Amino acid sequence: MSAQQLSDLIRFARHNSPFYRDLYASLPPSVDRLTDLPVVDQKSFWAANTLHDSRVLTGPLSEATVYKTGGTTGSPKFSVYTRDEWRTFVTTFGQGLVDTGLRPGHRVADLFYAGELYASFLFVLDSLAHAPVDNVRLPIGGGAPLESTIPTLRDLAAQVLAGTPTTLCRLAEQVLASGVRLDSVELLLFGGEALFDDQRRLLATAFPGAEARSVGYASVDAGLLGRPVPGSDARVHRAFTPHSVVEILDDSTDEPVTEPGRPGRVVVTSLFRRLMPIIRYPAGDRAEWTGTGPGYFRILGRAEEGVRVGPVSLYTQDAQDAVASADTAGQVVGMQLVVRRWEGRDGLVLRLATAPGDERDTDRRESLARAVVAELETVRPLYPDSVRAGFVHPLSVEWARHRDLAVNPRSGKLVRVLDERPTA
């Protein structure tokens, strides 16, 4: 990134976007360093970026594609790209696909979700079309019935499956249940959410000849974030220089983190988006620099992916770690946190999915449930303390199949936390 690129973007945003003009009102007329700029506040950004009369956009909405995004706020908002911005987006992301293991001639099934203004299906399909290696694209989509998807994958000898981990796991579960073999599959490209060890086990069972890798790190609101890095850790990515700038900021001070291994929140600046500028925008994730290469960072999970049960704050990673420690036999292939309220108190239910066939061994499941609860209470002792004080109900486990886990109907992503408490 040159100082000229950044200073020109800042000047353009200040002159044409009322939101950025107000945000930078107290700054000197000439600013050319990111650290001189405030970090965008998510709530203020989306309050200003309304569908009509947006104060974020730098011009009229006369030539663009409109996509719906949850952003990091949980409710759908709208993100826009001009045709030139979209072309840059997919071309740059497509270049990173060679780092996933995409080879010339690969037959790639796009199992991401389409329609309802959702971007991922089109984004991946266009990125494949702009990749620097020839490939055969199979636009199946994540909403297609598994009963028709599996024969299609088999008949077309698909070699690469691209989708969310939840979609890939549901497909894997159906493959195992039906007894169909998809021996041609050699690469599983996941995106949109993290892939956990329990899910890897399910995928490895259904597709024993396939390797699971990140398709890349991007979002429709934040744009380009991270290009895949070949290696064993699929969480490691590198910045899409010079198209975007990734910063990792201290959780408390917002000062830039420079040393490897120190976690912080991810903030991104897009240098190619002008209609809807993205300047020091929180991506909603936490990460750390790896120190293994220029701009290399490891994604650590969502910045605020957790739940409060009574007086207890608990994160999905806490539950994932508890399951990983207790589940030495690899029974669990998926998990959700379900929060309910009854008899005047909150309660947390761990909904655990098992592989086909495991549901018959009730004794082993009951033993595993006790072990998982014990592990989680060890790392979050405030929970059992709150149970004894009468503030919350005891932790419990609810068993399910992977297909029973709740997903976002629009994106197909697993809903990590279900809050079923009444709001009125």
C-alpha positions as CSV (number, residue, x, y, z in Angstrom):
1,M,0.0,0.0,0.0
2,S,1.3,3.4,-0.9
3,A,0.7,6.5,1.1
4,Q,-0.8,8.0,-2.0
5,Q,-3.4,5.2,-2.3
6,L,-4.5,5.6,1.3
7,S,-4.5,9.4,1.4
8,D,-6.5,9.5,-1.9
9,L,-9.1,7.1,-0.5
10,I,-9.4,9.1,2.7
11,R,-9.7,12.3,0.8
12,F,-12.4,10.8,-1.5
13,A,-14.4,9.4,1.4
14,R,-14.3,12.6,3.4
15,H,-15.4,14.6,0.4
16,N,-18.2,12.3,-0.9
17,S,-19.5,10.3,2.1
18,P,-21.4,12.2,4.8
19,F,-20.7,9.4,7.3
20,Y,-16.9,9.6,6.8
21,R,-17.0,13.4,6.6
22,D,-18.6,13.4,10.1
23,L,-16.3,10.7,11.4
24,Y,-13.1,12.5,10.4
25,A,-14.4,16.1,11.1
26,S,-11.9,16.6,13.9
27,L,-8.9,15.4,11.9
28,P,-6.4,17.6,10.0
29,P,-7.2,18.2,6.4
30,S,-4.4,15.9,5.2
31,V,-4.2,12.4,6.8
32,D,-2.1,9.6,5.3
33,R,-1.7,7.0,8.1
34,L,-4.3,4.5,9.1
35,T,-3.4,4.8,12.8
36,D,-4.4,8.5,12.6
37,L,-8.0,7.4,11.8
38,P,-10.6,6.2,14.3
39,V,-11.9,2.6,14.0
40,V,-15.4,2.5,12.5
41,D,-18.2,1.8,15.0
42,Q,-20.3,-1.0,13.6
43,K,-23.6,0.3,15.0
44,S,-23.1,3.8,13.7
45,F,-21.9,2.5,10.3
46,W,-25.0,0.4,9.7
47,A,-27.3,3.0,11.1
48,A,-26.0,5.4,8.5
49,N,-25.8,2.9,5.7
50,T,-29.6,2.6,5.1
51,L,-31.0,1.3,1.9
52,H,-32.4,4.7,1.0
53,D,-30.5,7.9,1.4
54,S,-27.4,6.2,2.7
55,R,-24.9,8.5,4.4
56,V,-22.1,6.0,3.9
57,L,-22.2,5.8,0.1
58,T,-20.1,8.3,-1.9
59,G,-22.6,8.6,-4.8
60,P,-26.0,7.6,-6.0
61,L,-27.0,4.0,-6.2
62,S,-27.2,3.9,-10.0
63,E,-24.8,1.2,-11.1
64,A,-24.1,-1.6,-8.5
65,T,-25.1,-5.0,-7.3
66,V,-26.8,-5.1,-3.9
67,Y,-26.1,-7.9,-1.5
68,K,-27.6,-8.7,1.9
69,T,-25.2,-9.2,4.8
70,G,-25.5,-9.9,8.4
71,G,-22.2,-8.0,8.9
72,T,-21.2,-8.5,12.5
73,T,-24.4,-7.1,13.9
74,G,-26.6,-10.2,13.5
75,S,-29.4,-8.5,11.4
76,P,-29.3,-8.3,7.6
77,K,-27.9,-5.1,6.1
78,F,-27.1,-4.2,2.5
79,S,-23.6,-4.0,0.9
80,V,-23.0,-2.7,-2.6
81,Y,-20.4,-3.2,-5.2
82,T,-20.0,-1.5,-8.6
83,R,-19.2,-3.9,-11.5
84,D,-15.5,-2.8,-11.4
85,E,-15.2,-3.4,-7.7
86,W,-16.9,-6.8,-8.0
87,R,-14.5,-7.8,-10.8
88,T,-11.5,-6.8,-8.7
89,F,-13.0,-8.6,-5.7
90,V,-13.5,-12.0,-7.5
91,T,-10.3,-11.8,-9.6
92,T,-8.1,-11.2,-6.6
93,F,-9.8,-13.9,-4.5
94,G,-9.7,-16.2,-7.5
95,Q,-5.9,-15.9,-7.6
96,G,-5.8,-17.2,-4.0
97,L,-7.6,-20.4,-5.0
98,V,-4.4,-21.9,-6.4
99,D,-3.1,-21.9,-2.8
100,T,-6.0,-24.2,-1.8
101,G,-4.8,-27.0,-4.1
102,L,-7.0,-26.1,-7.0
103,R,-5.4,-27.8,-10.1
104,P,-6.1,-27.3,-13.8
105,G,-9.2,-29.2,-14.9
106,H,-10.6,-29.7,-11.4
107,R,-14.3,-30.2,-11.4
108,V,-15.6,-27.9,-8.6
109,A,-19.1,-28.2,-7.1
110,D,-20.2,-24.8,-5.7
111,L,-22.4,-25.7,-2.7
112,F,-22.7,-22.2,-1.3
113,Y,-26.1,-20.6,-1.0
114,A,-27.7,-18.4,-3.6
115,G,-30.7,-16.1,-3.9
116,E,-32.3,-13.6,-1.5
117,L,-29.5,-11.2,-2.2
118,Y,-26.9,-13.6,-0.7
119,A,-23.5,-13.3,-2.2
120,S,-21.5,-16.5,-1.4
121,F,-22.7,-18.7,-4.3
122,L,-22.1,-16.0,-7.0
123,F,-18.9,-14.9,-5.3
124,V,-17.3,-18.4,-5.3
125,L,-18.6,-19.2,-8.8
126,D,-17.2,-15.9,-10.2
127,S,-13.9,-16.4,-8.3
128,L,-13.5,-19.8,-9.9
129,A,-14.2,-18.3,-13.3
130,H,-11.4,-15.7,-12.7
131,A,-8.9,-18.1,-11.2
132,P,-5.6,-18.4,-13.0
133,V,-6.1,-22.1,-13.6
134,D,-8.7,-23.7,-15.8
135,N,-11.5,-25.5,-13.9
136,V,-14.9,-27.0,-14.6
137,R,-17.6,-25.3,-12.5
138,L,-20.7,-27.1,-11.2
139,P,-23.2,-24.6,-9.8
140,I,-25.3,-26.9,-7.6
141,G,-25.9,-24.6,-4.7
142,G,-26.4,-25.3,-1.0
143,G,-30.2,-25.3,-1.1
144,A,-30.4,-28.3,-3.5
145,P,-31.9,-31.5,-2.0
146,L,-29.1,-33.9,-0.9
147,E,-31.0,-36.7,-2.6
148,S,-30.3,-35.0,-6.0
149,T,-26.9,-33.4,-5.1
150,I,-25.2,-36.7,-4.3
151,P,-26.1,-38.4,-7.7
152,T,-25.0,-35.2,-9.5
153,L,-21.7,-35.2,-7.7
154,R,-21.2,-38.9,-8.5
155,D,-22.3,-38.6,-12.2
156,L,-20.2,-35.6,-12.9
157,A,-17.2,-37.0,-10.9
158,A,-16.8,-33.8,-8.8
159,Q,-13.3,-33.5,-7.4
160,V,-13.7,-30.4,-5.3
161,L,-16.6,-29.5,-3.1
162,A,-16.9,-25.9,-1.9
163,G,-19.4,-24.9,0.8
164,T,-19.9,-24.0,4.4
165,P,-18.7,-26.6,6.9
166,T,-22.3,-27.1,7.9
167,T,-23.3,-27.9,4.3
168,L,-20.3,-30.2,3.8
169,C,-21.1,-32.0,7.0
170,R,-24.7,-32.5,6.2
171,L,-23.6,-33.9,2.8
172,A,-21.1,-36.2,4.5
173,E,-23.7,-37.5,6.9
174,Q,-26.1,-38.3,4.0
175,V,-23.2,-40.0,2.1
176,L,-22.5,-42.2,5.0
177,A,-26.2,-43.0,5.6
178,S,-26.9,-43.8,2.0
179,G,-23.7,-45.9,1.5
180,V,-22.8,-44.0,-1.7
181,R,-19.1,-43.6,-2.5
182,L,-17.8,-40.4,-3.9
183,D,-14.3,-41.5,-4.6
184,S,-13.5,-38.7,-7.0
185,V,-13.6,-36.1,-4.2
186,E,-10.1,-35.0,-3.3
187,L,-10.5,-31.5,-2.0
188,L,-13.1,-29.9,0.4
189,L,-13.0,-26.1,0.4
190,F,-14.8,-24.5,3.3
191,G,-15.7,-20.9,4.0
192,G,-18.0,-18.7,5.9
193,E,-17.4,-20.3,9.3
194,A,-14.8,-22.2,11.2
195,L,-14.2,-25.9,10.7
196,F,-13.7,-27.7,14.0
197,D,-12.0,-31.0,14.7
198,D,-15.3,-32.9,15.3
199,Q,-16.5,-31.8,11.8
200,R,-13.1,-32.8,10.3
201,R,-13.6,-36.4,11.6
202,L,-17.0,-36.6,10.0
203,L,-15.7,-35.3,6.7
204,A,-12.7,-37.6,6.8
205,T,-15.0,-40.6,7.3
206,A,-17.3,-39.7,4.4
207,F,-14.5,-38.5,2.0
208,P,-11.4,-40.5,3.1
209,G,-9.4,-39.4,0.0
210,A,-10.1,-35.6,0.5
211,E,-8.3,-32.9,2.2
212,A,-10.2,-30.0,3.9
213,R,-8.8,-26.5,3.3
214,S,-10.0,-22.9,3.6
215,V,-11.3,-21.5,0.4
216,G,-10.1,-18.1,1.6
217,Y,-11.2,-15.4,4.1
218,A,-13.6,-12.7,2.9
219,S,-17.0,-11.3,3.6
220,V,-19.5,-9.3,1.6
221,D,-19.4,-6.4,4.1
222,A,-15.6,-6.3,4.9
223,G,-14.4,-7.5,1.4
224,L,-11.0,-9.2,0.9
225,L,-9.4,-10.3,4.2
226,G,-7.1,-13.3,3.8
227,R,-5.6,-15.5,1.1
228,P,-5.1,-19.2,2.0
229,V,-1.6,-20.3,3.0
230,P,-0.7,-23.8,2.1
231,G,0.1,-25.9,5.1
232,S,-1.5,-28.0,7.9
233,D,-3.2,-25.1,9.7
234,A,-6.2,-24.0,7.6
235,R,-6.8,-21.0,9.9
236,V,-3.6,-19.3,8.6
237,H,-4.1,-16.7,5.9
238,R,-2.1,-13.8,4.5
239,A,-3.4,-10.3,3.6
240,F,-4.5,-9.6,0.1
241,T,-1.8,-6.9,-0.5
242,P,-2.1,-4.4,-2.2
243,H,-5.9,-4.6,-2.4
244,S,-6.6,-4.5,1.3
245,V,-4.9,-3.8,4.6
246,V,-5.5,-6.0,7.6
247,E,-4.8,-4.8,11.1
248,I,-4.9,-6.6,14.4
249,L,-5.8,-4.3,17.2
250,D,-5.5,-4.8,21.0
251,D,-8.9,-5.7,22.5
252,S,-8.7,-3.0,25.2
253,T,-6.7,-0.1,23.7
254,D,-7.2,-0.5,19.9
255,E,-3.5,0.0,19.5
256,P,-2.1,-2.0,16.6
257,V,-0.6,-5.4,17.5
258,T,2.7,-6.1,15.9
259,E,4.2,-9.1,17.7
260,P,3.3,-12.7,16.8
261,G,1.0,-14.7,19.0
262,R,-0.8,-11.8,20.7
263,P,-4.6,-12.0,19.9
264,G,-6.6,-9.0,18.9
265,R,-9.6,-8.0,16.7
266,V,-9.3,-7.9,13.0
267,V,-9.8,-4.5,11.3
268,V,-9.7,-4.1,7.5
269,T,-9.3,-1.3,5.0
270,S,-10.3,-1.9,1.4
271,L,-8.3,0.0,-1.2
272,F,-10.5,-0.7,-4.2
273,R,-14.0,0.0,-2.9
274,R,-15.2,3.6,-3.5
275,L,-19.0,3.5,-3.6
276,M,-19.2,2.0,-0.1
277,P,-15.8,2.8,1.5
278,I,-14.4,0.3,4.0
279,I,-11.8,2.1,6.1
280,R,-10.7,0.6,9.4
281,Y,-13.8,-1.6,9.5
282,P,-14.1,-4.3,12.2
283,A,-14.4,-7.7,10.5
284,G,-15.9,-9.3,13.5
285,D,-13.1,-11.8,14.1
286,R,-10.1,-12.2,16.3
287,A,-6.7,-13.2,15.0
288,E,-3.0,-13.2,15.8
289,W,0.1,-12.7,13.6
290,T,2.0,-15.9,13.1
291,G,5.5,-14.4,12.3
292,T,5.9,-17.1,9.6
293,G,5.7,-14.7,6.7
294,P,4.7,-11.1,5.7
295,G,1.1,-10.5,6.6
296,Y,0.5,-14.0,7.8
297,F,-2.1,-14.3,10.5
298,R,-4.2,-17.0,12.2
299,I,-7.9,-16.6,12.6
300,L,-9.0,-17.4,16.2
301,G,-12.8,-17.1,15.9
302,R,-15.5,-14.6,16.1
303,A,-14.9,-11.6,18.3
304,E,-18.1,-11.9,20.2
305,E,-19.4,-15.4,19.6
306,G,-20.7,-16.4,22.9
307,V,-23.7,-16.1,25.3
308,R,-24.6,-14.9,28.7
309,V,-26.5,-17.4,30.9
310,G,-27.6,-15.6,34.0
311,P,-24.4,-14.0,35.4
312,V,-22.2,-16.4,33.4
313,S,-20.4,-15.4,30.2
314,L,-19.5,-18.4,28.1
315,Y,-18.0,-18.6,24.6
316,T,-18.5,-21.2,22.0
317,Q,-14.7,-22.0,22.0
318,D,-15.0,-22.9,25.7
319,A,-17.6,-25.6,24.8
320,Q,-15.6,-26.7,21.7
321,D,-12.5,-27.2,23.9
322,A,-14.5,-29.1,26.5
323,V,-15.9,-31.5,23.9
324,A,-12.5,-32.0,22.3
325,S,-11.0,-32.9,25.7
326,A,-13.8,-35.3,26.7
327,D,-14.6,-36.9,23.4
328,T,-11.5,-39.1,23.0
329,A,-13.3,-41.5,20.8
330,G,-14.5,-38.9,18.3
331,Q,-18.2,-39.4,18.7
332,V,-19.3,-35.8,18.4
333,V,-19.5,-34.3,14.8
334,G,-21.3,-31.0,15.6
335,M,-22.3,-28.7,18.5
336,Q,-24.7,-25.9,19.3
337,L,-25.2,-23.9,22.5
338,V,-28.9,-23.6,23.3
339,V,-30.0,-21.1,26.0
340,R,-33.5,-21.5,27.5
341,R,-35.4,-20.0,30.4
342,W,-37.9,-21.8,32.6
343,E,-39.0,-21.5,36.2
344,G,-37.5,-18.0,36.3
345,R,-33.9,-19.0,35.6
346,D,-31.7,-19.4,32.5
347,G,-30.3,-22.7,31.5
348,L,-27.7,-23.9,29.0
349,V,-28.1,-27.0,26.9
350,L,-25.2,-28.4,24.9
351,R,-26.8,-29.9,21.7
352,L,-24.3,-32.5,20.5
353,A,-24.5,-34.3,17.1
354,T,-23.1,-37.8,16.7
355,A,-22.2,-39.8,13.6
356,P,-24.8,-42.2,12.1
357,G,-25.0,-45.3,14.2
358,D,-23.6,-43.9,17.5
359,E,-27.1,-43.1,18.8
360,R,-27.6,-46.8,19.7
361,D,-24.9,-46.8,22.3
362,T,-26.8,-44.9,25.0
363,D,-24.4,-45.9,27.8
364,R,-21.4,-44.4,26.0
365,R,-23.3,-41.2,25.2
366,E,-24.4,-40.7,28.8
367,S,-20.8,-41.2,29.9
368,L,-19.6,-38.7,27.3
369,A,-22.3,-36.2,28.4
370,R,-21.1,-36.3,32.0
371,A,-17.5,-35.9,30.9
372,V,-18.3,-32.9,28.6
373,V,-20.2,-31.1,31.4
374,A,-17.4,-31.8,33.9
375,E,-14.8,-30.3,31.5
376,L,-16.9,-27.2,30.8
377,E,-17.6,-26.6,34.5
378,T,-13.8,-26.9,35.1
379,V,-13.0,-24.1,32.7
380,R,-16.0,-22.0,33.7
381,P,-16.3,-22.6,37.4
382,L,-18.7,-19.6,37.7
383,Y,-21.3,-21.8,36.1
384,P,-21.5,-24.5,38.8
385,D,-21.1,-21.8,41.4
386,S,-24.2,-20.1,39.9
387,V,-26.1,-23.3,39.9
388,R,-25.4,-23.8,43.6
389,A,-26.5,-20.2,44.3
390,G,-29.8,-20.9,42.4
391,F,-29.1,-18.4,39.6
392,V,-29.1,-20.8,36.7
393,H,-30.2,-24.4,35.8
394,P,-27.5,-27.1,35.7
395,L,-25.8,-27.7,32.4
396,S,-27.4,-30.4,30.3
397,V,-26.7,-32.3,27.1
398,E,-29.2,-32.9,24.3
399,W,-28.3,-35.4,21.5
400,A,-29.1,-34.9,17.9
401,R,-28.0,-35.8,14.3
402,H,-26.0,-33.2,12.3
403,R,-29.0,-32.6,10.1
404,D,-31.0,-31.6,13.1
405,L,-28.7,-28.7,14.1
406,A,-30.2,-25.3,13.4
407,V,-28.8,-23.4,10.5
408,N,-29.3,-19.9,9.1
409,P,-32.0,-20.5,6.4
410,R,-30.4,-17.9,4.1
411,S,-26.7,-18.8,4.3
412,G,-26.8,-22.4,5.4
413,K,-24.3,-21.6,8.2
414,L,-24.5,-23.4,11.5
415,V,-26.1,-21.2,14.2
416,R,-23.5,-21.6,17.0
417,V,-25.8,-20.1,19.7
418,L,-29.5,-20.5,19.8
419,D,-31.2,-18.2,22.3
420,E,-34.7,-19.6,22.9
421,R,-35.4,-17.3,25.8
422,P,-38.7,-15.4,25.5
423,T,-38.1,-11.7,24.8
424,A,-41.5,-10.3,25.7
